[in-house]
């Protein structure tokens, strides 16, 4: 059997190479030098957003790469993105069908990864109106305030012994607790769900050969990657089944908040009007995955990067802290209704989104043949929007490597998916619908961390030594934990006494 496999291998390989040469024929776009079979894959590092940015500085804001067998365009400036999307917005509204994503989204039934079409339009419309509406997000203020208060209480305990605090762990836990209560309700307890979530994020962030060289996808099985995925998916699915069973079995008001997202999804599932959109439990689970998986990673990563940059920039830290304490006064905490008055804090968040873009690469795929820069591009061509490179474009941003929140004073550019120069959560119709859910978490947590504590680096450490090394998952996290020493603000001391 094995010798026969070796003899037959050259035939599909020759067919593949012939097809590849034909697909690359007469391409008019800049393209870095490629290798046989793997194309430009060797030029991508463990941090592909940085690799692609460096290549774009040499080859231009719109360049062509052959990533294995996948023809790919990379867009790296706001002007290029505007030019490409002005006539191709709908054509570029598809997402590529990636191996692990397809499994976790129950066959591309999540809003983030379902193909552009009627199902996606209806699922997004209903989710925004029923799950992520302003009214619904506001209804979760109690959960946000309780969990932020719990975080502050935990840090206060560390203050009494002057112990350093692993902020990366604390902020990840905060994000997990909030999204779990909002999505599943207060009455749901599942052993080990935190570990399940962490493994899901690792598997999704892995490099899958099946996504770039489908004919070599079987190697993912040999390396054990598929086994990890299937084990983790089974655990995640069992967790979802547990949650759904608990909700469908009834319970008291204390056990199940009728506004939690699973409850709402199950109501939509039973509603004949929404039957086509949420017709099966796989549809329900696909939407849950969007909320549960995507909702935890970006919030915690963003908060960690904000605190990192504030420690590296004492002037900004002092200005943001003074604003928070002036607005909150002597109450001992910042309440959610006061967030609207924290103008500088919002600039700090916006600048962090620019400089430390949580989701640096946005993936699209052409649904049909289209024209880019006067040249025909076939269907099923992948398009990567390098949001990190766009945020560092010197033609758009002055001193782009500098952390300077004041750049947004009198500048209406925002990250909500309408501006080409700041796209950390995508753009247009495929922008992330969960932005308005995540922002109150980030703002409330950050405001209280700045109000309640004065922050110091561990003994002997200087701000220059505070690294910004990255680790790529669903979002870009700080690779090494952010460890800080909190000093309790006197107003909080008085409030506790």
C-alpha positions as CSV (number, residue, x, y, z in Angstrom):
1,X,0.0,0.0,0.0
2,X,2.7,2.5,1.0
3,X,4.9,1.9,-2.2
4,X,1.8,2.4,-4.3
5,X,1.1,5.7,-2.5
6,X,4.7,6.8,-3.2
7,X,4.3,6.0,-6.9
8,X,1.0,7.8,-7.3
9,X,2.1,11.0,-5.3
10,X,3.9,12.6,-8.3
11,X,0.7,12.6,-10.4
12,X,-1.4,14.8,-8.2
13,X,1.7,16.9,-7.5
14,X,2.3,17.6,-11.2
15,X,-1.4,18.3,-11.7
16,X,-1.3,20.8,-8.8
17,X,1.8,22.5,-10.1
18,X,0.3,22.9,-13.6
19,X,-2.9,24.3,-12.1
20,X,-0.9,26.7,-9.9
21,X,1.2,27.9,-12.9
22,X,-2.0,28.5,-14.9
23,X,-3.6,30.4,-12.0
24,X,-0.6,32.7,-11.6
25,X,-0.3,33.5,-15.3
26,X,-0.1,37.2,-16.2
27,X,-0.6,38.4,-12.7
28,X,0.0,42.2,-12.7
29,X,0.4,42.7,-9.0
30,X,3.6,42.9,-6.9
31,X,4.5,39.5,-5.5
32,X,7.5,38.5,-3.3
33,X,9.6,35.6,-4.6
34,X,7.9,32.3,-4.2
35,X,9.1,28.7,-3.6
36,X,7.6,25.7,-5.4
37,X,4.5,24.2,-3.8
38,X,4.5,26.3,-0.6
39,X,4.6,29.6,-2.5
40,X,5.1,32.5,0.1
41,X,4.3,30.5,3.2
42,X,8.0,30.4,4.3
43,X,7.9,34.2,4.5
44,X,5.2,34.2,7.3
45,X,6.6,34.2,10.8
46,X,4.8,33.2,14.1
47,X,3.4,36.8,13.9
48,X,2.1,37.0,10.3
49,X,0.7,40.5,10.7
50,X,4.3,41.7,11.2
51,X,5.7,39.6,8.3
52,X,3.0,40.9,6.0
53,X,3.6,44.5,7.0
54,X,7.3,44.2,6.3
55,X,6.6,42.6,2.9
56,X,4.1,45.4,2.0
57,X,6.7,48.1,2.8
58,X,8.8,46.6,0.0
59,X,6.2,45.4,-2.4
60,X,3.4,47.9,-2.0
61,X,0.0,48.4,-0.3
62,X,-1.7,45.8,-2.5
63,X,0.4,42.7,-3.1
64,X,-0.3,39.2,-4.3
65,X,0.9,36.1,-2.3
66,X,0.6,32.4,-3.1
67,X,0.0,30.9,0.3
68,X,0.4,27.2,-0.6
69,X,-2.4,26.7,-3.1
70,X,-4.4,29.7,-2.0
71,X,-4.1,32.9,-4.1
72,X,-4.1,35.8,-1.7
73,X,-4.2,39.6,-1.8
74,X,-2.9,41.6,1.1
75,X,-4.1,45.1,1.7
76,X,-2.0,47.3,4.0
77,X,-3.0,50.9,3.8
78,X,-6.3,52.9,4.2
79,X,-6.1,54.3,0.7
80,X,-5.7,50.9,-0.9
81,X,-8.5,49.5,1.2
82,X,-10.8,52.3,0.2
83,X,-10.0,51.8,-3.4
84,X,-10.5,48.1,-3.3
85,X,-13.8,48.1,-1.4
86,X,-15.5,51.1,-3.1
87,X,-16.6,48.8,-6.0
88,X,-16.1,45.3,-4.4
89,X,-17.7,45.6,-0.9
90,X,-20.4,42.9,-1.6
91,X,-18.0,40.7,-3.6
92,X,-15.6,40.7,-0.7
93,X,-18.2,40.0,2.0
94,X,-17.4,36.3,2.2
95,X,-15.2,34.6,4.7
96,X,-12.8,31.8,3.8
97,X,-13.9,28.4,5.0
98,X,-11.0,27.4,7.4
99,X,-10.8,23.9,8.7
100,X,-11.0,24.5,12.5
101,X,-13.4,27.4,12.1
102,X,-15.8,25.2,10.1
103,X,-15.9,22.7,12.9
104,X,-16.3,25.1,15.8
105,X,-19.0,27.1,14.0
106,X,-21.0,23.9,13.4
107,X,-20.6,24.0,9.6
108,X,-20.2,27.8,9.3
109,X,-23.4,28.6,11.1
110,X,-21.9,31.4,13.2
111,X,-22.3,35.0,12.3
112,X,-18.6,35.6,12.1
113,X,-17.9,32.9,9.5
114,X,-21.1,32.0,7.7
115,X,-21.0,32.7,3.9
116,X,-22.5,36.0,2.8
117,X,-26.1,35.3,1.9
118,X,-29.6,35.2,3.2
119,X,-28.8,33.1,6.3
120,X,-26.0,35.4,7.3
121,X,-28.2,38.5,6.7
122,X,-31.0,37.2,8.8
123,X,-28.8,35.8,11.6
124,X,-26.9,39.1,11.9
125,X,-30.1,41.2,11.8
126,X,-31.8,39.1,14.5
127,X,-28.7,38.9,16.6
128,X,-28.1,42.6,16.6
129,X,-31.8,43.4,17.4
130,X,-32.3,40.6,19.9
131,X,-28.9,39.7,21.4
132,X,-26.7,42.8,21.1
133,X,-29.2,45.7,21.0
134,X,-28.4,48.8,23.1
135,X,-31.3,47.8,25.5
136,X,-30.0,44.3,25.9
137,X,-26.4,45.4,26.5
138,X,-27.5,47.9,29.1
139,X,-29.5,45.2,30.8
140,X,-26.3,43.4,31.7
141,X,-24.9,46.4,33.7
142,X,-25.5,44.6,37.0
143,X,-23.3,41.7,35.9
144,X,-20.5,44.0,34.7
145,X,-20.5,46.0,37.9
146,X,-20.6,42.9,40.1
147,X,-17.7,41.2,38.4
148,X,-15.6,44.4,38.2
149,X,-16.3,44.9,42.0
150,X,-15.1,41.3,42.5
151,X,-11.9,42.0,40.6
152,X,-11.2,45.1,42.6
153,X,-11.9,43.1,45.9
154,X,-9.4,40.5,44.8
155,X,-6.7,43.1,44.1
156,X,-7.4,44.9,47.4
157,X,-6.4,41.7,49.2
158,X,-3.1,41.7,47.4
159,X,-2.5,45.4,48.5
160,X,-2.5,44.4,52.2
161,X,0.6,42.3,51.7
162,X,2.1,44.3,48.9
163,X,2.0,41.3,46.6
164,X,2.3,41.7,42.9
165,X,-0.7,40.9,40.8
166,X,-0.7,38.9,37.5
167,X,-3.0,41.3,35.6
168,X,-3.1,39.1,32.5
169,X,-4.7,36.2,34.6
170,X,-7.0,38.6,36.5
171,X,-8.3,40.3,33.3
172,X,-8.8,37.1,31.5
173,X,-10.8,35.7,34.4
174,X,-12.9,38.9,34.5
175,X,-13.7,38.7,30.8
176,X,-14.6,34.9,31.1
177,X,-16.9,35.5,34.1
178,X,-18.8,38.3,32.5
179,X,-19.3,36.6,29.1
180,X,-20.3,33.3,30.9
181,X,-22.9,34.9,33.0
182,X,-24.3,37.0,30.2
183,X,-24.4,34.1,27.7
184,X,-25.4,31.2,30.0
185,X,-26.9,32.8,33.0
186,X,-26.0,32.7,36.7
187,X,-27.4,29.2,37.4
188,X,-25.1,27.3,35.0
189,X,-22.1,25.5,36.5
190,X,-19.9,23.4,34.3
191,X,-16.6,21.9,35.6
192,X,-13.6,23.0,33.7
193,X,-15.2,25.3,31.1
194,X,-12.3,27.7,31.5
195,X,-9.8,25.1,30.4
196,X,-12.1,24.1,27.5
197,X,-12.2,27.7,26.4
198,X,-8.4,28.1,26.6
199,X,-7.8,25.0,24.5
200,X,-10.3,26.2,21.9
201,X,-8.4,29.4,21.5
202,X,-5.1,27.5,21.1
203,X,-6.5,25.2,18.5
204,X,-8.1,28.0,16.5
205,X,-4.8,29.9,16.6
206,X,-2.8,27.0,15.2
207,X,-1.4,26.6,11.7
208,X,-3.5,24.2,9.7
209,X,-2.0,22.8,6.5
210,X,-5.5,22.0,5.3
211,X,-6.1,25.7,5.0
212,X,-3.2,26.3,2.6
213,X,-2.4,22.9,1.0
214,X,-5.6,21.0,1.2
215,X,-4.1,17.9,-0.5
216,X,-1.6,17.7,2.4
217,X,-4.3,18.2,5.1
218,X,-3.8,14.6,6.2
219,X,-0.6,15.8,7.9
220,X,-2.7,17.7,10.4
221,X,-4.0,14.3,11.5
222,X,-0.4,12.9,11.9
223,X,0.7,15.9,14.0
224,X,-2.2,15.3,16.3
225,X,-3.9,18.7,15.6
226,X,-7.1,17.1,14.4
227,X,-7.3,14.9,17.4
228,X,-6.9,17.9,19.7
229,X,-9.6,19.7,17.8
230,X,-12.1,16.8,18.0
231,X,-11.4,16.2,21.7
232,X,-11.9,19.9,22.4
233,X,-15.0,20.2,20.2
234,X,-16.6,17.3,21.9
235,X,-16.0,18.9,25.3
236,X,-17.3,22.2,24.1
237,X,-20.4,20.6,22.5
238,X,-21.1,18.7,25.7
239,X,-20.9,21.9,27.7
240,X,-23.4,23.6,25.3
241,X,-25.7,20.6,25.6
242,X,-25.5,20.9,29.4
243,X,-26.3,24.6,29.2
244,X,-29.2,24.1,26.8
245,X,-30.6,21.2,28.8
246,X,-30.6,23.3,32.0
247,X,-32.4,26.1,30.2
248,X,-35.0,23.9,28.6
249,X,-35.7,22.1,31.8
250,X,-37.1,25.2,33.4
251,X,-35.9,26.4,36.8
252,X,-36.5,29.3,39.0
253,X,-35.8,33.0,38.3
254,X,-32.8,32.7,40.5
255,X,-31.4,29.9,38.4
256,X,-32.0,31.4,34.9
257,X,-32.2,35.1,34.0
258,X,-34.7,35.3,31.1
259,X,-32.4,37.8,29.5
260,X,-29.3,35.6,29.2
261,X,-28.3,35.0,25.6
262,X,-29.0,31.2,25.5
263,X,-32.5,31.8,26.8
264,X,-33.1,34.4,24.0
265,X,-31.7,32.1,21.4
266,X,-33.9,29.2,22.5
267,X,-36.9,31.5,22.3
268,X,-36.0,32.5,18.8
269,X,-35.5,28.8,18.0
270,X,-39.1,28.1,19.1
271,X,-40.5,31.2,17.3
272,X,-42.0,30.1,13.9
273,X,-41.1,33.5,12.5
274,X,-37.4,32.9,13.0
275,X,-37.6,29.1,12.3
276,X,-35.5,29.3,9.1
277,X,-32.7,31.2,10.8
278,X,-32.6,29.1,14.0
279,X,-34.1,25.9,12.8
280,X,-31.7,23.5,14.5
281,X,-29.7,23.4,17.7
282,X,-26.6,23.6,15.5
283,X,-27.7,27.1,14.5
284,X,-28.2,28.0,18.1
285,X,-24.7,26.6,19.0
286,X,-23.1,28.3,16.1
287,X,-24.3,31.7,17.5
288,X,-23.3,30.7,21.0
289,X,-19.8,30.1,19.8
290,X,-19.6,33.6,18.4
291,X,-20.5,35.1,21.8
292,X,-18.6,32.7,24.0
293,X,-15.3,32.3,22.1
294,X,-14.9,35.7,20.4
295,X,-16.3,37.7,23.3
296,X,-13.7,36.7,25.9
297,X,-10.5,36.9,24.0
298,X,-10.6,40.5,22.6
299,X,-11.8,42.2,25.8
300,X,-9.1,40.7,28.1
301,X,-6.3,41.2,25.5
302,X,-7.3,44.8,25.0
303,X,-7.4,45.5,28.8
304,X,-4.0,43.9,29.2
305,X,-2.5,46.0,26.4
306,X,-4.0,49.2,27.8
307,X,-2.5,48.7,31.2
308,X,0.8,47.8,29.6
309,X,0.9,51.0,27.6
310,X,-0.2,53.1,30.6
311,X,2.7,51.7,32.6
312,X,5.1,52.5,29.7
313,X,3.7,56.0,29.5
314,X,3.4,57.6,33.0
315,X,2.2,60.9,31.6
316,X,-0.8,59.3,30.0
317,X,-1.4,57.1,33.1
318,X,-1.5,60.2,35.3
319,X,-3.8,62.1,33.0
320,X,-6.3,59.2,32.7
321,X,-6.2,58.5,36.4
322,X,-6.8,62.1,37.3
323,X,-9.8,62.4,35.0
324,X,-11.4,59.2,36.5
325,X,-10.9,60.4,40.1
326,X,-12.2,63.8,39.3
327,X,-15.4,62.4,37.8
328,X,-16.0,59.7,40.5
329,X,-15.1,61.9,43.4
330,X,-15.1,60.2,46.9
331,X,-17.6,57.5,46.1
332,X,-15.0,54.7,46.3
333,X,-15.8,53.4,42.7
334,X,-16.7,54.4,39.2
335,X,-20.3,53.6,38.2
336,X,-21.3,52.7,34.7
337,X,-23.4,55.8,34.1
338,X,-20.3,58.0,34.6
339,X,-18.4,56.4,31.7
340,X,-19.9,58.8,29.2
341,X,-18.0,61.6,30.9
342,X,-14.5,60.0,30.7
343,X,-13.4,61.6,27.4
344,X,-9.7,61.0,27.9
345,X,-10.1,57.4,29.0
346,X,-12.0,56.7,25.7
347,X,-9.0,58.2,23.8
348,X,-6.7,55.9,25.6
349,X,-8.8,52.9,24.6
350,X,-8.9,54.1,21.0
351,X,-5.2,54.6,20.8
352,X,-4.6,51.1,22.2
353,X,-6.9,49.7,19.6
354,X,-4.8,51.4,17.0
355,X,-1.3,50.6,18.3
356,X,-2.1,47.2,19.7
357,X,-4.8,46.0,17.3
358,X,-6.4,43.0,19.1
359,X,-7.4,41.3,15.8
360,X,-4.6,42.4,13.4
361,X,-5.7,40.4,10.3
362,X,-9.2,40.5,8.8
363,X,-9.9,37.7,6.3
364,X,-12.2,38.0,3.4
365,X,-12.7,35.9,0.2
366,X,-14.1,36.9,-3.2
367,X,-17.5,35.3,-3.9
368,X,-17.2,35.8,-7.7
369,X,-14.8,37.3,-10.2
370,X,-14.2,40.9,-9.5
371,X,-11.8,43.7,-10.6
372,X,-9.1,45.1,-8.4
373,X,-7.0,48.0,-9.7
374,X,-8.3,47.4,-13.2
375,X,-7.3,43.7,-13.2
376,X,-9.6,40.7,-13.1
377,X,-9.4,38.6,-9.9
378,X,-11.1,35.2,-9.8
379,X,-13.6,33.9,-7.3
380,X,-12.3,32.1,-4.2
381,X,-9.3,34.4,-4.0
382,X,-8.5,35.2,-0.3
383,X,-8.1,38.8,0.7
384,X,-6.3,39.7,3.9
385,X,-6.8,43.2,5.4
386,X,-3.8,43.9,7.6
387,X,-5.4,46.1,10.2
388,X,-2.2,46.4,12.1
389,X,-0.3,47.7,9.1
390,X,-3.1,50.2,8.3
391,X,-2.9,51.5,11.9
392,X,0.9,52.1,11.4
393,X,0.7,53.7,8.0
394,X,2.8,56.9,8.0
395,X,0.6,58.5,5.3
396,X,-2.3,58.4,7.7
397,X,-0.8,58.6,11.2
398,X,1.9,61.0,12.4
399,X,4.6,59.2,14.5
400,X,2.5,56.0,14.2
401,X,4.7,54.0,16.6
402,X,4.2,56.5,19.5
403,X,1.4,55.9,22.0
404,X,-0.3,59.3,21.9
405,X,-4.0,59.3,22.7
406,X,-4.2,63.1,22.0
407,X,-4.0,62.3,18.3
408,X,-7.7,61.6,18.4
409,X,-8.7,65.0,19.9
410,X,-10.8,66.7,17.2
411,X,-10.4,63.5,15.1
412,X,-13.6,61.6,14.5
413,X,-11.9,58.4,13.3
414,X,-13.3,55.5,15.2
415,X,-13.0,51.7,15.3
416,X,-16.7,50.9,14.9
417,X,-16.3,49.7,11.3
418,X,-16.9,52.8,9.3
419,X,-13.4,54.3,8.9
420,X,-10.8,52.8,6.5
421,X,-7.9,54.0,8.6
422,X,-8.8,52.2,11.8
423,X,-10.3,48.7,11.3
424,X,-9.4,46.4,14.3
425,X,-12.8,44.8,14.2
426,X,-13.3,44.8,10.4
427,X,-15.2,47.1,8.2
428,X,-18.7,47.6,6.8
429,X,-21.2,44.8,6.7
430,X,-18.8,42.2,8.0
431,X,-17.5,44.2,10.9
432,X,-17.8,42.6,14.4
433,X,-21.3,43.1,15.8
434,X,-20.0,42.6,19.4
435,X,-18.1,45.9,19.7
436,X,-20.8,47.6,21.6
437,X,-21.0,44.6,24.0
438,X,-17.2,44.6,24.6
439,X,-16.7,48.3,25.1
440,X,-18.6,48.8,28.4
441,X,-16.6,45.9,29.9
442,X,-13.3,47.5,28.9
443,X,-14.3,51.0,30.0
444,X,-15.8,50.0,33.3
445,X,-12.9,47.7,34.3
446,X,-10.3,50.2,33.2
447,X,-11.9,53.2,35.0
448,X,-12.1,51.3,38.3
449,X,-8.6,50.0,38.0
450,X,-7.3,53.6,37.6
451,X,-9.6,55.0,40.3
452,X,-9.0,52.4,43.0
453,X,-5.2,51.9,42.7
454,X,-1.9,53.6,42.0
455,X,0.1,51.1,39.9
456,X,3.8,50.3,40.1
457,X,6.1,47.9,38.4
458,X,7.7,45.1,40.5
459,X,10.8,46.1,42.5
460,X,13.8,46.7,40.3
461,X,11.9,46.9,37.1
462,X,11.8,50.0,34.9
463,X,9.3,50.9,32.2
464,X,11.9,50.3,29.5
465,X,12.1,46.7,30.6
466,X,8.3,46.2,30.3
467,X,8.1,44.1,27.1
468,X,5.4,44.1,24.4
469,X,6.2,40.7,23.0
470,X,3.1,39.1,21.4
471,X,1.4,35.8,21.4
472,X,-1.1,35.0,18.6
473,X,-4.5,33.3,19.3
474,X,-7.9,34.5,18.3
475,X,-6.7,37.9,19.4
476,X,-3.1,39.1,20.0
477,X,-2.2,38.7,23.6
478,X,0.8,39.9,25.6
479,X,3.1,36.8,25.6
480,X,4.6,37.4,29.0
481,X,2.2,38.1,31.8
482,X,1.7,41.7,32.9
483,X,2.6,41.7,36.6
484,X,2.0,44.9,38.6
485,X,2.0,46.1,42.2
486,X,-1.2,47.9,43.3
487,X,-1.3,50.6,45.9
488,X,-4.8,51.4,47.3
489,X,-6.2,54.8,46.7
490,X,-7.2,56.6,50.0
491,X,-10.8,57.1,48.9
492,X,-11.2,53.3,48.5
493,X,-9.5,52.8,51.9
494,X,-12.1,55.1,53.5
495,X,-14.9,53.3,51.6
496,X,-13.7,49.9,52.9
497,X,-13.4,51.1,56.4
